[in-house]
Amino acid sequence: MLKNVLVLILTLILLLTTQEVVALDLFIGKEVKYLINFLCLLAIFFSFRDIIFFYALDLVFWLLVIIYVFVRFSYFGISESSAVDLYHFLKFYLAFKIVVALISRSNYKNISSAVKWPIFFAFISFILFLVKPDQSFVFEDHSGHTVYATYLSFSSSIYNLPGISFARMNSVFDEPGTFGLFISMVLFLDYYNRRKLDFTFLSIGLLGLSSMSLAYIIYFIGIIIIVSFSKIKLKNFFTIAILFSISILILSFDSSFSEYIIGRFDSILNDSHNRSSGNELALDFLAHSLAGMSDAVFDKRLIPSSGILVLAAYKGVLFVLPFIFMVFWLLLYFPKNKLIFFFLFLIVISTRNNFFTGFMLHLLLFIVVWSYNWPSLREK
């Protein structure tokens, strides 16, 4: 039991000290956060006895890393960012090995309430902000982004539309898209374990709309369609109908709000959305150089977006290959009857750079560990 408690504490510290979580940014510097984060991850790694350290697939991953380092050195030489790149590769590798070990065990039970609290807190904060749009205080996160502490959660985006002001909720994360990524994982694992499209599942899904993350909205709609058609039940139909009616009623209160949501989707089709325009610009850079850009050019952040194409344009195609290889490696351990949900989840992952820092795996590790250990500790 003591070991379970220690692992729970380590995974919580790991989550709070990842780059994309701003809860501790007011108290400790990012260098200290990174050091604590790595030490926690290392301790968790060595607490699992069933992890196989090296075999063929591991060697392929590190061979791809060595090839990237060699090509990067040939074009641009060794710099400070080279050590940072290796640090991210190592963190990603450690987190990946732990997640694979957990999936291989398949012994986690459900999504505990301890994991769901950031979602409910964010939604309560969202409602409070609509009632009285005041911020407790404002600060900058590790990346220099303005973060508003709105009651019970954080937000980096405050929208003031005619007749309504609202905050895109982040919970404890650095931006709404990261929060959407977290909710996507919760929904995925919740359905995978319980196989129920019930009111709790759909409520969490709708609460996640407070993030206004396009990738999350696409993921949520996709998972609802798939589950509904695979298990057509009268109860599911009425639950979806009720929640859909409530959503329409909320949107009808203010036309500016509904127009904003429609505009979010419309911006994908024209080049006004930063993802579409950023990816188009990234492809132009890749057409000129597959090896990426120098550190001096990278620091200028010429591409106003994030995602796998943008990172490949900055760091080179060889930089993203080890990560892509690990994702397909994960498919070997993934239940084959749930692959369609996995690919839906990839839509969310591919649009975010924090996947490549290991944050996605830190989240998955946190959710799975707490899902299994928290109920078991409660029972004891």
N, C-alpha and C positions, 0 to 999 in steps of 0.2 A: 504493500500500500504506500509506503514511504517513497518508493521509486516512482510510482504513478503520480504522486503529489509533486515531486521534484520535476518530472517531465512536464506536467501541467504548468508549473511556474516558469520553466525555461521556455516553453512555447509561447506563453503570454508575453514574456520579456522579449522574445524573438519578434513577435508581431509588433510590439510597441516601439521597437528600435529599428524597424525597417525604414528604408528611405522614404516610402510613401505614406507613413503614418506621422502626423504632426502633433500628436498628443503631448510629447515630451520636448518639443522644439524650444519651448520657452525656458527649459531648465538645463538642458545639456546640449553641447555642440554636436554637429553632425559627425565629426571624427570620433568622438566618444561613442555616439550611437552606433557607428559602423563597427567599432571594436567590440562593443558589448554584443551586437548582433551576431558577429562572426563566432565569438566564443560560445554563445548559447547554441548556435547551430552545430558547432563542433562537439559540444557536450552531448547534445541530443543524438548526434550521429553515432558516437561511441557507446551510447546506452542501448542500442539495438544490436543484439548478438547475431541476428540472422542476416545481416548485410554482408554480401559477398564483395570484397574490396575490388578485385580486378578480374575481369575475364574479357572475352573478345569485344563485346560492345563498348566496354569502358575504354579499351585501347583505341577503338575507332574514334570515340569522342576526343580523346586527348591527342590523337594523331591529327585530327582536323584543327584542333587548337594550335598545335605546333606549326602546321602549314600556314595558318593565319598569321601567327607571330612572325614567321620567316618572311612571308610576302610583305607584311606591314613594315618590317625592318628594311627590306630591300628598297621599298618606295620612299619611306619617310624617316627611317632611323628609329632609334629607341628614345622614348620620351616619358614624361610622368604618366601620361594616360595609358602607356603600355602596362604598367604595374596595376593600374585600376582595372584594365580589361582582364588581366589574369585573375585579379581578385573576384571579379564578377563571375568568371568561368568557374572558379573553385567553389564559390558560394552556391552557384546554380547546381554544380555537380553533387555537392553534399546534400542539398535539399532534395534533389531528384532521387538520390539513392534511398533516402529515408521514406519519401512518398511511395516509391516502388515497393519497399519492404512492407509498408502499411497496407497497400492495395493487395499484395500477395497474401497477407494474413486474412484479409476480408473479415475482420472481427469487430468492426465498429458497428454500433447499433442504430443510432438515430442522431439527428441534429439537436443537441441539447439547447435548453433555453439560454445558457451562458453564452452561446455563440450568436443567438438571435438578438441579444440586447442592443447592439449597435444599430440594427435596422429599426426597431421600435423607437429608440431614443431619437433617431434622426427624423422620423415621421412626426413625433410629438413636437420636436423643434420646428419642423416645417409648418405645422398648424399654428404654433405660438407666434411664429414670425409673420404669418398672414394676419393674425389678430392684432399684433403690435410689433411692427417691423423695427425694433431697436436691437442694436448689437451690444453685448456686454463689453467687449474690447476687440481691438484689431491688432494683429501682429503679422510678421512675415515668417514663412516656413523656411526650410533649409535651402530651397531653390529661389528664395526672394519673392515668392508669390504672396499677395495679400490674402490673409485668412481671417474670416470673421467668426468669432465665437458667438453663435446664435443660440443662447439658452443651453441646450443639452448636446449640441454637436457643432461641427465646424462647417464652413462653406467658403469657397473661393469665388463664387459667382453670385452677385446680387443683381437681379433684373428689375428694372423699374419701367413697367409698361403703363399705358393710359388706363387708369382705373384699378391697377393692381401692382403690387411689388411682391416678389417672392425670391427665396434663396434656393438654389440647387444644392441639395443636401450632400454633404461629404461624410457624415458621421465623424470618425476619428482620422479619416484619410485625407490625402493632400488635395484631391479634386473629385468632382462628382463621378467621373468615369471610373476611377479606382473603386469608389463605393459601389457602382454598378457591377464591377467585376466580382466584388465580394458577395453581393446578393445572388449573382448568377451561380456561384459555387454552392451557396447555401441551398438554393432551389434544386440544383442538379443532384447533390448528394441526398437531400431530403427525399426527393422522389425515388432515387435509386434504392434507398434503404426501406422506405415505407410503401412505395408503389401506390400512393394515394394522391388523387387530385382533389383534395378536400379544401374546406374553407380556410384552414390555417395556411396551406400552401399558396392558395390564390391571394390571400390577404397580404402575405409577405411579398408576393410578386407585385401587387398593386402599390404597396408602400414603397417599393423600390423605384417606382416612377418618379418619386420626389427627387431622384438624382438627375432626371432628364437626360440620361445618357442614351445616345442613339443606339450604340452597340447593345446595351442592356435591353432596350425596348424591343429591338429585333429578336434578341435571344428569347425574351419572355413570350413574345407573340408566337415564335416558332415552337417553343416547348409546349405551349397550351394547345396549339393546333395538332401537334403530333400525339400528345397524350389523349386529347379528346377523341380523335379518330381511331386510336388504338383500343380505347376502352370507352365505348359509348354507353353511358349510364344516365338515367333520368336525373339522379341526384347531381351528377356533374353538370348536366345541362342547366338545371335551375340555379346552381351555385354560380356558374359563369354568367348566366343571364342577370342575376341580381347584382353582382359586382360590376358588370358592364353598364347596367342602368345607373348605378351610383356614380360611376366614372363620368358618364355622359351628363348627369345632373350637375356634377362639380364643374365640368368644363363649360356648361351653359350659363354659369353665373357671370362670366365675364368673357366677352367675345375676343378681347385682346389676348387672353390666356390661351384660348383654343387656337387662335390664329398663329400664336407663337409656336405651339406644338406642331401644327401643320407645316409651318415654315421650316422647322428643324428638319423634317423629312424632305421638303422641297429643295432645301439647300444642297442635298446630296446630288440631286440630278443636275443642278447647275454648279458652276465652279465657285460659288460663294462660300461653300463649307470648307473649313480649314483642312479636313481630312482629304477630300477629293482634290483640292488644289495642291495640297502638300504632296500627295502621292504622285500627281502629274509632274510636279517639279522634281521630285525624287527620281522618277524615271528618266527625266532629262539629264540629271547628273550622272546616273548610272550608265547612260548611253555614251558618255564621254570617258568614264573611268569606273571599272568594276572593282578597283582596289580601294576606293573611298577617297577621302580628303585628308589633308594635313590637319594637325591639331589646331593650328592657327585659324584655319577656315572653319573647322568644327565648332570652335568657341564662338564664332559669329552667329551661329544658329540661323543659317540662311533659309532653311525650310521651316515654315510656320506650322508644323504638325508633328505627329509621332506615329509609330507603328513600324512594322517590319521593313517596308520599302524605304522609309526615311532613314532608319538605322543602317540599312545596307548602303544607302547613298553616302552616309557620313563615314562609316567604318569599313565599308567594303562588303561584297557578297560573302567572302570567306568568313567574316565575323559572325554572320547569322547561321551559317551551315551547322556548326555544332549544336546550336539550340534546336534547330529544325530536326536534326537527327535524333535528339533526345525526345522530342514530342512523338515522333513515329515509333521510337523505342517503347514509349509508354503504351502504345496500342497493343503490344505483345501481352501486356498484363491486364488490359481493359476488357471487361465483359463484352463479348461480341454482340449481344442483343441490345447493348446500350450505345453502340458506336455513333448512332445518329445524334445523340445528345452531346457526345464528345465533339463532333464536328461543329455543332451549333456553338459550343463553348469556344472553339477555335476562332470563331468570328470575333468574339470579344477579345481574346488574347492577342490576335494578330494586329489589332488596332492600337496596342499599348506598348510603349517601350519598357514599362516596368516588368513585363514578362521576362525580359532578357537580364534583369538584375536579380532574378530569382524570387521576386516578390510574389508572383503567382503561386510558386511552389510553397513559399512560406505561409501563404493564406491557406492553401490546401492542407498543409501539414497541421496548422493550427486547428482548422475545422475538424479534421479527422481525429486528431488526438483528443480534443475536448469532447467530441461526439461519443467516443468510446469510454474514456476514463471518467468523465464527470458522472454519467449515470451509474457506473460500476462503483464509484466511491460513495455515491448517495445510497445505493443499496446496502453497502457494507455498514 
